[in-house]
């Protein structure tokens, strides 16, 4: 395990929406530099920055046109180097967002690959033998290039899939994983990672990490072999580099592929989704952390615990407050419910990830699609720093902003939250301060569930010498639990102890240390 990850707390930055330093209405790298002290002051010591490479931005930068060039709207290579230096000067770390499974259709590699005739990039993407040939089980596009063939896409039409091969090729156009073109794709991706690591970044969050090898098996054996090769060779040169996968299969990502971290992703109906975004088809929310929810924590634990147990001694299964692909938790949870949810997420094992603005309760805005965001667009609005023009995000005219700011009179801001002692911001900051001081939180193999019952919403868990009690419901609940030899070090709400019993007040959370 990379040493610095043991105590890492990440802050996710969507660069175009974080801080505009030059008044053009779009956030930039210098804007991030200006707010590094804020991030560190919150209690975060690491950053995950969403894509910042040159792109036509048909999918907000997840369609890369040049992996080694900073998108001009964010700045220059020197601005990026300065950001790395300023991050490290504060004893922090930063991950860039790597998109290895596909490029933009405007990438020079793909432009060459789509030409009629054989060239060095002909097989660097996946093409059928002719324009009319179907690629069963795979999304494909035909009729847009000179080449007589259809090409495979990874997600949107603008994202042609790079060729890492097929686990079991069944057609002539399906190359094996050891085909020279597939090996060349690996070499190119290794080169890209080393380029940015040499410049000063500390690793990568990897987009759609499971999407490399096609027609892969259930555990993604082929993709795991590719990653094991690529990550192994990168670590030979940069042993402290960190890699977190967008995968949600930690047994594959961590145990087989070689990632140190994997995300528990927000998929409809899964354990994570049920915590804060449990919407039915009519928009009603039964999320566990809602005061009036009918859910039990077992709905989360039955999916989380087996995966956690499988990887706890090899890597981190990480939890997030939200991200650029999810509706913000504040859409249906009020401030007190958010406090409970974040207290829970920030005291579980793994490196926590806080999405920019979640610490102040920024809300989801219903907005038209921007740069392929669709319903995700409303979670990508500008950071709300204060109540000045454009909430302090930019000095540009409001009509020039990347996205509009929250126009509500009570829109939360950093300035307001910092002034109010009982705010969500201070709750997050206090828990992160405790997390940084308690040795039990620096281990990630020490989670123990102490008390969970099917007919009760409160629950208790332990990490080393720390005991966490959580009751998200609107009613106090009494448990059989001995706390007389423990001391409370953080409390929201009320907890009463009596011999071998304790009563957790409605919507309460406590951290006890065994003395």
VONU-715303 format. One record per residue: x, y, z of N, C-alpha, C in turn. Coordinates in steps of 0.1 Angstrom, whole numbers, plus 5000, padded with zeros to 4 digits. Layout:
<nodes>
XYZXYZXYZ/...
</nodes>
This chain:
<nodes>
500849885000500050005000500950135000/500650224991501350344991501250415004/502350455010502350505024501450625027/501450725018500650845021499150815020/498750705014497250675013496650635027/497450595036496950545049496150655056/496550775054495850885061495250985051/495050945039494551035028493051065030/492651195028491251235027491151325014/490351275005490351344992489251444990/489551544982488551644978488451644963/487351614958487151604943486851744938/487551784928487451914921486951894907/485851954903485451964889485952104884/487052104877487852224875487152344869/486252314859485552424853484552494862/484252434874483252494883483752534896/485052524898485552544912485952694915/486852754907487152894909487752944896/487153054891487653124879488553234883/489853234879490753334883490953444873/490553414860490753514850489553584844/488353554850487153624846486553584833/486853464828486253424816484953334818/484653314831483453234834483653084836/484853044834485152904836486252884846/486152784855487152764865488452724858/489552734866490852714860491852664870/493052634866494052574875494552684885/494752804881495152904890494052934901/492852914897491752924907491852814917/492252694913492452584923493552624933/494652674927495852714935495352814946/494552904942494053014952493252954963/492652834961491752774971492352654978/493652624976494252514983494252524998/494452645003494452655018493052625023/492052665016490652625020490452475021/490952405011490852255011491552195022/492852245024493552195036492952225049/492452345050491752395062490552305066/489852255055488652165058489152035064/490351995061490851865066491151765056/491151815043491551725032493051745029/493751635026495151645023495451585009/494451565001494651504988493451554979/493751564966492851614956492651514945/491451494941491151424928490551534919/491251564908490751664898490251594886/489051624882488351574870489151614858/488951554846489751574834490151714831/491451734828491951864825492651874812/492651764804493351754792492651814780/493351844770492751904758491551814753/490451874749489251794746488251884738/487451834730486351904724485151924734/485251854745484251864756482851834752/482751724745481451664742480951574754/481951534763481651474775482451534786/482451664787483051734798484551704801/485251664790486651624792486951484792/485951394793486151254793486251204779/486451294769486751264755488051334752/489151274754490451334754490951344739/491351464736491951484723493451484723/494051514734495551514736495851494751/496351374754496651334768497751414774/498551474766499751544772499651694771/498451744768498251884767497051934777/497352034784496252094793495252164784/494052144787492952214780493152364782/493252444771493552584772492652664781/491452624782490552694791490952684806/491752584809492152574823493552634825/494352644815495652704816496652634807/497952634812499052574805499752464812/500652404806501452304812502152364824/502652484823503352554834502352574846/501152604843500152624853499952494860/499952384853499752254859500952224868/502152254863503352224871503252314884/502852434883502752524895501652464905/500552414899499552354908500152234916/500952144909501552034916502552084927/503352184924504252244933503552294945/502452374943501752434954501052324963/500552224957499952114964500952054973/502152024968503151954975503752044986/503852174983504352264993503452265006/502252225004501352215016501252075021/502151995017502251855021500951775018/500351815006499151745001499551664988/498551584983498851514971497651534961/497951504948496851524938496851414928/495651364925495451264914494751334902/495251304890494551344878493551234874/492751274865491651174860492151114847/492450984847492850914835491750844828/491650864815490650804807491350704797/491550574801492350484793491550404783/490250394784489450304776489050354763/489150494761488650554749489350694747/489250744735489650884733488550964727/488751084724487851164716487951114702/486851124694486851094680487751194672/488151304679489051404673490551384676/490751274684492151244687492951204674/494151254673494951224661495051074658/495150994669495250844667494050794660/492850844664491650794658491450844644/491850974641491851024628492650944618/493850894623494650804614493950674613/493450614624492850484624491650474614/490950584613489750584604490050604589/491250624586491550644571491550514563/491250524551491350414542492750364540/493050244541494350194540495050164553/496150094553496750044565497750154570/497750184583498750274588499150234603/499950304609500450264623499350254633/498150324631497050324640495850254636/495950174625494850104620494150014630/494949944638494349854648494449904662/494750034664494750084678493350114683/492350104675490950114678490349984673/489049954677488449824673487449854662/487849794650487049804638486549664633/485349654629484849534622485549534608/485349424601485949404588485349484577/484049524578483349604568482249684575/481749774568480749874573479449804577/479149694571477849634574477949524584/479149484589479349384598478949424612/478049354619477649394632478649344643/478749424654479649384665478749344677/478349224677477349174686477749194701/476949244709477249274723478049394726/478349474715479149594717478449704709/478549824715478049944708478949984697/478450024685479350054674478750164665/479650224657479250334648479750304634/478950324624479350304610478950424602/479650444590479150544581479750674583/480750694591481350824594482750844590/483450734586484850744583485150684569/486350714564486650664551486850504551/487250464563487550314564486250234562/486450114556485350024554485249934566/484549994576484349914588483550004598/483049934609482350004620483249994632/483250104640484150114651483350104664/484050034674483350014687483550144695/482450174703482550294712482450244726/482950324736482950284750481850334757/481350454753480150514760479350604750/479750734749479050814739479550784725/478850834715479250824701480650884699/480950984707482251064705483450994712/483250874717484350804724484650664719/485450664708485850534702486750454712/486550324713487250244722488650214717/489650234726491050194723491050044723/492049984716492049844714493049774724/492549714734493449634743493249484741/492449444730492249314726490949254732/490749124728489549044733490048924741/489348894752489848784760489748654752/488648634744488548514736488048564722/488948594713488548644700487748534692/486648584686485848494678485648534664/486148654660486048704647487448744642/487648754629489048794625489348934629/488349024630488649164634488849174649/488649074657488849074672490249034675/491149124679492549094681492749034695/493648944696494048884709494748994717/494848974730495349074739496849094737/497548994731498949014728499249054714/498249094707498449154693499349274694/500249294685501149414686500449544688/499349564681498549694683498049704697/497549594703497049604717498149624727/499349564724500449594733500949734731/500849794719501149934717500250024724/498949994725498050074733498450074748/498849964753499349964767500650054768/501550044759502750124760502450274760/501450304751501050454750500450494763/499650414770499050454782500050464794/501050374794502050384803502850504802/503150544789503850664786503150784791/501850794790501050904794501050914809/500950804816500950804831502350854836/503350804830504750844834505050994831/504451044820504651184817504151274828/502951244833502351334843502951304857/503351174860503951144872505351214873/506051214862507351284861507151434864/506051494859505851634861505451664875/504951564883504651594897503251544902/502451494894501151434899501451314907/500551274916500851164926500051034922/499351034911498650914907497450954899/496550854898495350874889494150814895/492950874893491650814894491450764880/491050644878490950584865489450564861/489050634850487650634845487350494839/486250444841485750314835486950214834/487550194846488750104846488549964841/487249924842486949784838486649764823/486849874815486349864802487349834791/488549794795489649774785489449654776/489549534781489449414772488049384769/487749354757486349334753485949184754/484649164755484149024757484848954768/485149034779485848984791484848894799/485448814808484548734816484048814828/483248744837482548804848483448884857/484648824860485548894869486548974862/486448994849487249084841488749034841/488948904839490248854839491248914829/490748944817491649004807492049144811/491049224815491349364819492249364831/492049274840492949264852494349234848/494549144839495949124834496549244828/495849314820496349434814496749534824/495849564834496249654845497349614853/497449484856498549434864499849464857/499949444844501049474836501449624836/500449704833500649844832501049914845/500249884856500549944869501849894874/502149764872503449714877504649784871/504549814858505649874852505750024855/504650094857504650224862505250234876/504850144885505350144899506850114900/507350054890508850034890509550164890/508950264883509550394882509050494893/507750474897507150564906506450484917/507150424927506550334936505550394946/505550534947504550594956503350644949/503250614936502050654928500850584933/499650654933498450594938497450584927/496650474927495650454916494350404923/493250484919491950444924491050414911/490350304912489550264900488050294901/487450344890486050344889485550204884/485250124894485049984890483849924899/483949934912482949874921483049724921/484249664918484449524920485849514926/485949544939487249554946488049424945/487349304945488049184944488849174931/488349234920489049234908490049354907/489549474910490349594909491549584918/491449544931492449544940493249414940/492549304942493249174943493849124930/493249154919493749094906494449194897/493949324897494449424888495549504893/495649514907496749594913496449734917/495149774917494849904922494949904937/495250024943495250034958493850064963/492950124955491650174959490650144948/489450114953488250104944487150184950/486250234942485050304947483850214948/483050234959481750184960480850284953/480450244941479750334932478250344934/477650454930476250484932475450424920/475050294922474250224912472850204917/471850224909470550224914470250094921/469750104934469349994942470449924949/471749964947472749894955472949954969/473849894976473949934990474250084992/475250134984475550274986474450364982/473750334971472650414966471550424977/471350324985470250324994470550415006/471750455008472150545019471550685018/471750745006471350885004470550924992/470350824983469650854970468750744966/467850704975466950584972465650634967/465650684954464450734948463650624941/462350634942461550544934461150604921/460350544913460050594899459250724900/458650754911457950884913458750994920/460050964922460851064928460851064943/460150974950460050974964461350904970/461750954981463050914986462850834999/463450715000463450635012464850605017/465750705014467150685018467350655033/468250575036468550535050468650655059/469350765055469650875064468550975065/467450955058466251035060465651005074/465251105080464651085094463450995093/462650995083461450915082461550795074/462750755071463050635062462550505070/462250405062461950275067463050175066/464150225060465350135058466150105070/466749985070467749945080469149945074/470149965082471549965077471949835071/471249725074471549595068471449605053/470649685047470549695033471849745027/472649825034473949865030474949765033/474949705045476049625050476049485042/474949435038474949305031475649315018/475849435012476649445000478049495003/478149585012479449645015480349545022/479949485033480849405041481549285034/480849205025481649105018482749155010/482549275003483549324995484649385003/484349455014485249515023486149395029/485549295034486349185040487249115030/486849115017487749045007488949125004/488949255007490149335002490749415014/490249405026490649495037492149495040/492849385037494249375040495149405028/494449425017495249455004495049594998/493949655002493649784996492449845003/491949954997490850035003489550034994/488449995000487150014993486550144997/486650244989486350384993484950434991/484550515000483150574999483250724996/482250774990482250914985480950984990/481051114992479851194996479051214983/479651214972479051234959480051244949/479651264936480651304926479951364914/480651394903480151464892479151384884/478951264887477951174880476651154888/476551204900475451174909474651304913/473451284916472651394922473151424935/473351554938473851584952472951534963/473551494974472851434985471851534991/472151664990471351774995469951784988/469851714977468551724969467351684977/467551574985466451534994466751515008/468051545012468451535026468651675032/468051705044468251835050469651835057/469951945063471351965069471651865080/470651835088470951745099471051595094/470251565084470451435078471751415071/472251525064473551525058474651505068/474551575080475551565090475751415094/474651345096474651205100475251125090/474851145077475351065066476851085065/477351205065478751235063479551185075/479051195088479751145099479950995097/478950925092479150785089480150755079/480050825067480950795056482450825060/482650935068483950975071484650895082/483850805088484450725099484550575095/484250545083484450405078485850395072/486250265070487650245065487750295050/488950305045489150355032489450505032/489950555021490150695020488850765016/488250855024487050915020487251025009/486251045001486251134990485051234992/485351364993484351464994484251544981/483051544975482851624963482751764966/483351854958483351994961481952044964/481752124974480452184977479652094986/479851964987479051884995479251915010/480451975013480752005027479852125032/479252205022478452315026476952285022/476652165017475352135014474852195001/475752214991475252264978474152174972/473252234966472052164961472152124946/471452024943471251984929470352084922/470752134910469952224902469452164889/468152174886467652114874467952204863/468952164854469452244843469452174830/469452244819469552184806470952114805/471052014796472351944794473452044790/474652014796475852094792476951994791/477651994779478851914776478551764780/477451714776477151564778476751534792/476451634800476151604814474751554816/473751594807472351554809471851574823/471351474830470851494843471951524853/473151484850474251514859474651664859/474251734849474651874848474351954861/473251924867472852004879473651974891/474551884891475551854902476951914899/477051994888478252044883478352194883/477452254891477352404891478552464899/478752594897479852664903479852664918/481052644924481252644939480752784944/480052774956479452894962480352934974/481153034971482153084981481553184990/480753274985480253384993478953444986/478453554991477253614986477553734976/478853744972479153844962478753794948/479153874938478753844925479053694921/478153624915478353484911478753394923/478353434935478753364947480253344948/481053444943482453444944483253354935/482453284926483153194917483853264906/483253374900483853444889483453584889/484253674883483953814881483253834867/483053734860482453744847480953774848/480353824837478953844836478253714838/477153714845476453584847476153504835/475953574824475653504811476853434806/478053454810479253394806479653274814/478953244825479453144834479253004827/480152914831480052774826478752714828/478252734841476852694844476352804854/475052824855474552924865474752884879/474852984888474952954902473552934908/473552884920472252864927471653004930/470453034925469853164926468953174939/468853074946467953074958468553174969/467653244976468153344986468953274997/468553155000469253085011470352985005/470853004993471852924988473052914998/473452795001474552785011475852835005/476752895013478052945009479052905019/480352905015481452875024481452985035/481253115031481353225041480253205052/479053175048477953165057478153045066/478652935060478752805068479952815078/480952885074482152905083481752995095/480853085093480453175104479553105114/478753015109477752945118478352825124/478452815137479152715144478552575143/477152575141476552445140476252405126/477052455116476852425102477352285098/476952245086477452125080478952125078/479452245074480852265072481652225084/481252285096481952255108481852115113/480752045110480651905113481651825105/481751855092482751785084484151815089/484451935092485751975096486151915109/485251905119485451845132485751695131/484951625123485151485121486551455114/486851535104488151515098489251545107/489151645116490151665126490351555135/489251495140489351375148489951255140/489551245128490151135119491651145118/492151265117493551285116494351265128/493651265140494351255153494351115159/493351035154493150905160493750795152/494750715158495450615151494550505145/493450485151492550375147492050405133/491950535129491450565116492550555105/493750535109494850515099494950375095/494250285102494150145097492850125090/492850025081491750005072491249865072/491749785082491249645084490649615097/490149725104489649715117488249745120/487349725109485949755111485249635117/484549655128483749555135482349605137/481349535133479949575136479549525149/479149615159478849575172477349545175/476549625168475149615171474249655159/473549555153472649575142471449485144/470249535144469049455145468049485134/467349395129466449415118465349505121/464849515133463749595136464149735142/465449765140465949895146466749965136/466750095136467450175126468850215131/469050225145470350265150471250145149/472550175149473550065148474850125154/475750025157477050065164478149985157/479250055155480449985149481650035155/482749955154483949985161485149985151/486150075154487450065147488550085157/489149975160490249975170489650015184/490150125190489650175203488550275202/487950295190486950385188485550315185/484550365191483150315189482250425184/481650395173480750495167479250445168/478450535173476950505175476150605165/475250545158474450625149473050585149/472150685150470750675150470150775141/469850745128469250845119467750865120/467150795129465650795129465150915138/463950935138463351045146462950995160/463250875164462950825177464250775184/464350805197465450745205465350595206/466450525206466450385207467450335217/467050235225467950185236468550055231/469850035233470649915230471249855242/471549735241472349665251473849685247/474449775253475849815250476549875262/477749825265478449875277479449985272/479250105277480150225273480750285285/480550225297481050285310482550305310/483250225302484750235302485250315290/484350395284484650475272484350625275/485050705267484850855269484350905255/483350995255482951055243483851155238/484251155225485151255220484451335209/483251295204482451385195481051335196/480151435197478751405199477851505192/476951445184475851525178474551465182/473751545190472551485195472751445210/472251325214472351285228472551135229/473351095238473550955242473550945257/472650855263472650835277473050695280/473950675289474550535293474050495307/473850365309473450315322473850165322/474950145330475450005331475749945317/474949845313475149775301474249815290/473649935292472649985282473050125278/472550165266472750305262471550345254/471150465255470050515247470550625237/470450605224470850695214469650785210/469850915212468751005209468451005194/467251065191466851075177467851155170/468251115157469151175149470451215156/471051115162472251135169473451055164/474651105166475851035162476951065173/477650965177478650985187479950895184/481050945188482350875187482850865201/483050735206483550705219484950645218/485850685227487150615227487250535240/487650405238487850315249489050355257/488850375270489950425279490450315288/
</nodes>
